[in-house]
Amino acid sequence: LSRCNGDKKLRKIGEQSLGIVAQCAQWSKWNFENKVFLLQAELHYLNNDFRAAEVAYKASVDSAQKHKFIHEEAMAYELYGIFLIETRLVERGLEQLNMAISKYAKWGGRMKVGHLISFMKGC
């Protein structure tokens, strides 16, 4: 949201959340690593550091996949896809969104699948 409207309060909440989740990752890398990478990716994107954002999105996908958090893997693919589309890499972004759809479907998230299909029609 902060990226859309420039709200500094939302940015601060995101930064604080990253700090909290990063602390949690010190105690349980298994449960929190992918979340840290995803929050880092979103912060890098917000800061227009697209190269670091892409690295962090990929790391989040890999971590969620490795730890078998299919819904979080789907979310990482989704946000990575949106990032790519918004940075004018539409074809690559649509590939990531298709991966997200596959993962959400496997997880049982039919409503989310429908939402993403509708979103993709507008790309």
Secondary structure, DSSP 8 states (H G I E B T S, - for coil): -HHHH--HHHHHHHHHHHHHHHHHHHH-HHHHHHHHHHHHHHHHHHTT-HHHHHHHHHHHHHHHHHTT-HHHHHHHHHHHHHHHHHTT-HHHHHHHHHHHHHHHHHHT-HHHHHHHHHHHHT-
